[in-house]
Structure formats: structure tokens, C-alpha cells
């Protein structure tokens, strides 16, 4: 695994999200009551930013474009119209810094 430092944990208040980027992909980091999760930032239905144009309610993010919902823990669809889940990315926190493995994004079956 190849983790990259993307931000500090203090950059993401509880109930909020932050978009971070690599050369290949934008990833949304969600803070669910102090627990962090990383998913692809773009909605699989409408190519819309979930970190900048979504609403986080607990561990579910709603895309404001067409109201599709996804669980940020595993990327699974919680409300349609999306038909494909989000990729999720390994994330770790060390000494207040947040690291993401951009190359290891997977879709949870």
C-alpha cells in the first residue's frame, strides 16, 4: 500500500467532508462523529462532487444533484437513482495527519 498525506484531522470537522486529490482521482474524506472514511468524490450517477455538493447525515451522504444516497463506510447505495456504488479508499491517521491510499480504491460487493 502506498499512503499519501492529504491533510490534518483538524481540517475536517465532525459532520463535514473534505475533497483531496491525486493526479488520477478526487477523494472525499468524511468525518462521522470523529471516525474518518474515504470514498470517491464524484457521484456515480450524475458526476457531482459529494464533498462540495452533498449532505452528510450520519454515515450517509446525499448527492444534491439527484438525491442519490451512499453509505460512506462501504460505498453502498442507500437511495436511487445511482446504480453503482462508490469506491472506498484505505485511510489511516497518524499523529493528527490523515493518509489515503489513492491506488487501492475498491468497490465493496
ABEGO torsion letter per residue (X at the ends): XBBBBABBAAABBBGBBBBBBBAABBBBBBBBGGBBBBBBABBAAAGBBAAAABBBBEABBBBAAAGBBBBAAAGBBABOABABBBBBBBBBBBGGBBBBBAAABBBBX
